[in-house]
């Protein structure tokens, strides 16, 4: 009798699980269908239609537990994110961050980072700075080891920018992206990107950018666990510590960075 009751209990549990899964699948299918129906509206030139559709896509992507639904929502948000109007694309970027941080799925977070590539190349400084802020939000809500390379890749454009208002926060975001990632490839890719700000010769703000880049190289070099990454960071700083065109204080700070990385190897 007890065995029969146990079997019946198991069958009941399996039935309930299957029913629950069926309900979840139906919900996801309905959400995907609604997202598809919003494709034209989210690109509509009428602001009210577009904003309403953007908020609906945002809501679906945020509340869904299905990664495929979240990915579809992010893809739709790429349209307003690519808009030339800041009042449209800025909220859409923050929507992306919320959707990315509503799941532990690396695919969703990586997709959101990739879709920030366009606003990070925008002509306006404010929207680029917002995009950098969004990168930080996504990275801070993720396992850095799984998203560090995607974050470093998308930050390449602003780190190489000739505008200090863009590249200074981008350098900070670069260090934030790899900190604690234990991703040797990401460390080395970040160091490669820092060559551009280290070479800055701007009359206004050039020293500040170079100093910030020196600190960034030092921090990455100290934290990196591989000898290859540490050697790369030291070699980079040493080459600038001996650069004739650099100010004495900049060369001294670069040499201090070399020493700090050397000490981290003991």
C-alpha positions in Angstrom: 0.0 0.0 0.0 2.8 2.4 0.9 4.6 1.6 -2.3 1.4 2.3 -4.3 0.9 5.6 -2.5 4.6 6.5 -3.2 4.1 5.7 -6.9 0.9 7.7 -7.1 2.6 10.7 -5.4 5.5 10.6 -7.9 3.0 10.4 -10.8 1.1 13.4 -9.4 4.4 15.4 -9.0 5.4 14.6 -12.6 2.0 15.6 -13.8 2.1 18.9 -12.0 5.7 19.6 -13.2 4.7 18.9 -16.8 1.6 21.1 -16.4 3.8 23.9 -15.0 6.3 23.5 -17.8 3.5 23.6 -20.3 2.1 26.8 -18.8 5.6 28.4 -18.8 6.1 27.5 -22.5 2.7 28.9 -23.4 3.5 32.2 -21.5 6.9 32.5 -23.3 5.2 31.8 -26.7 2.7 34.6 -26.0 5.4 37.0 -25.0 7.4 36.3 -28.1 4.3 36.8 -30.2 3.6 40.1 -28.6 7.2 41.2 -29.1 7.0 40.4 -32.8 3.9 42.4 -33.0 5.7 45.4 -31.6 8.5 45.5 -34.2 6.9 48.2 -36.4 5.6 50.2 -33.4 9.0 50.5 -31.8 10.3 52.0 -35.0 7.3 54.3 -35.6 8.2 57.9 -36.3 5.4 59.0 -34.0 7.0 59.6 -30.6 4.0 58.5 -28.5 3.7 55.2 -30.4 7.4 54.6 -30.2 7.7 55.4 -26.5 4.7 53.2 -25.6 6.1 50.3 -27.6 9.5 50.7 -26.0 8.1 50.6 -22.5 6.1 47.5 -23.3 9.1 45.7 -24.7 11.0 46.8 -21.6 8.4 45.4 -19.3 8.1 42.0 -21.2 11.9 41.6 -21.2 12.3 42.5 -17.6 9.5 40.3 -16.2 10.0 37.2 -18.4 12.0 34.3 -17.0 12.8 33.0 -20.5 16.2 34.0 -21.9 14.9 33.8 -25.5 12.2 36.3 -24.7 14.9 38.6 -23.0 17.1 38.3 -26.1 14.3 39.2 -28.4 13.4 42.2 -26.3 17.0 43.4 -26.3 17.1 43.0 -30.1 14.0 45.2 -30.4 15.4 47.8 -28.1 18.4 48.1 -30.5 16.1 50.2 -32.7 15.4 53.0 -30.3 19.0 52.7 -28.9 20.2 53.5 -32.5 17.9 56.6 -32.6 19.5 60.1 -33.1 17.2 61.4 -30.3 18.7 61.2 -26.8 15.3 61.2 -25.2 14.5 58.0 -27.0 17.8 56.1 -26.9 18.8 56.9 -23.3 15.8 55.3 -21.6 16.2 52.3 -24.0 19.7 51.8 -22.9 18.7 51.8 -19.2 16.0 49.3 -20.2 18.7 47.1 -21.7 20.7 47.2 -18.4 17.6 46.2 -16.4 16.8 43.3 -18.6 20.5 42.1 -18.6 20.6 42.3 -14.8 17.3 40.5 -14.4 19.0 37.2 -15.3 22.2 35.2 -14.6 22.3 34.0 -18.3 25.6 35.2 -19.8 24.1 35.1 -23.3 21.6 37.9 -22.4 24.3 40.0 -20.7 26.7 39.6 -23.6 24.0 40.5 -26.1 23.2 43.7 -24.2 26.9 44.7 -24.2 27.2 44.0 -27.9 24.2 46.2 -28.7 25.7 49.1 -26.9 28.4 49.4 -29.7 26.3 51.9 -31.7 25.7 54.5 -29.0 29.3 54.1 -27.8 30.3 55.5 -31.3 27.7 58.3 -31.3 28.8 61.8 -32.1 27.3 63.3 -28.9 29.3 63.0 -25.7 26.3 62.7 -23.3 24.9 59.6 -25.0 28.4 58.0 -25.1 28.8 58.6 -21.4 25.4 57.1 -20.7 26.4 54.0 -22.7 29.6 53.7 -20.7 27.5 53.9 -17.5 25.3 51.1 -18.8 28.4 48.9 -19.5 29.4 49.4 -15.9 25.9 48.5 -14.7 25.8 45.3 -16.7 29.4 44.3 -15.7 28.6 45.0 -12.0 25.6 42.7 -12.1 27.5 39.9 -13.8 30.1 37.3 -13.2 33.0 39.3 -14.7 34.8 36.3 -15.9 32.0 35.5 -18.3 31.4 39.1 -19.7 34.8 40.7 -19.4 35.9 40.1 -23.0 32.6 41.4 -24.4 32.9 44.5 -22.2 36.5 45.2 -23.2 35.6 44.8 -26.9 32.7 47.2 -26.8 34.8 49.8 -24.8 37.5 49.9 -27.4 35.9 52.8 -29.4 35.5 55.2 -26.4 38.9 54.4 -24.9 40.4 55.4 -28.3 38.3 58.6 -28.5 40.0 61.9 -28.8 37.5 63.5 -26.5 38.6 63.4 -22.8 35.0 63.6 -21.7 34.5 60.1 -23.2 37.8 58.3 -22.8 38.4 59.2 -19.2 35.2 57.4 -18.0 35.9 54.7 -20.6 39.3 54.0 -19.1 37.7 53.7 -15.7 35.0 51.3 -17.1 37.8 49.2 -18.7 39.5 48.6 -15.4 36.1 47.9 -13.8 35.3 45.4 -16.6 38.3 43.2 -16.0 38.7 43.6 -12.2 38.2 40.2 -10.5 37.5 38.5 -13.8 40.5 36.2 -13.7 40.3 36.3 -17.5 43.8 36.5 -18.9 42.6 37.2 -22.4 40.5 40.1 -21.2 43.5 41.5 -19.2 45.7 41.5 -22.2 43.0 42.9 -24.5 42.5 45.8 -22.1 46.2 46.5 -22.0 46.3 46.7 -25.8 43.5 49.3 -25.7 45.4 51.5 -23.2 48.2 52.2 -25.7 46.0 54.9 -27.3 45.4 57.0 -24.2 49.0 56.5 -23.2 50.0 58.1 -26.5 47.8 61.1 -26.0 49.5 64.3 -26.9 46.6 66.7 -26.4 47.6 70.1 -25.2 44.6 70.2 -22.9 44.0 67.2 -20.7 46.7 65.1 -22.3 48.7 64.6 -19.0 45.5 63.7 -17.1 44.6 61.1 -19.6 48.1 59.6 -19.7 48.3 59.5 -15.9 44.9 57.8 -15.7 46.0 55.3 -18.3 49.2 54.6 -16.3 47.2 53.8 -13.2 44.9 51.6 -15.3 47.8 49.6 -16.6 49.3 49.3 -13.1 46.0 48.0 -11.6 45.5 45.4 -14.4 49.1 44.3 -14.1 49.0 43.9 -10.4 45.8 41.9 -10.5 46.6 39.7 -13.4 47.6 36.2 -12.4 49.5 35.2 -15.5 53.2 36.1 -16.0 52.4 37.0 -19.6 49.9 39.7 -18.7 52.1 41.1 -15.9 55.1 41.2 -18.2 53.0 42.9 -20.9 51.9 45.6 -18.4 55.4 46.2 -17.1 56.9 46.4 -20.6 54.2 48.9 -21.6 54.9 51.1 -18.6 58.6 50.9 -18.9 58.5 52.0 -22.5 56.7 55.2 -21.4 58.8 55.7 -18.3 61.7 56.2 -20.7 59.9 58.3 -23.2 61.7 61.6 -23.8 58.5 63.6 -24.5 56.8 62.7 -21.3 56.7 65.0 -18.3 59.0 64.0 -15.4 56.0 63.4 -13.1 54.4 61.1 -15.7 57.6 59.1 -16.2 58.0 58.8 -12.4 54.4 57.5 -12.1 55.0 55.0 -14.8 58.1 53.7 -13.1 56.2 53.4 -9.8 53.7 51.3 -11.7 56.4 48.9 -12.9 57.6 48.5 -9.4 54.1 47.8 -8.1 53.6 45.0 -10.7 57.1 43.6 -9.9 56.2 43.5 -6.2 52.9 41.7 -7.0 55.0 38.8 -8.4 56.8 38.0 -5.2 
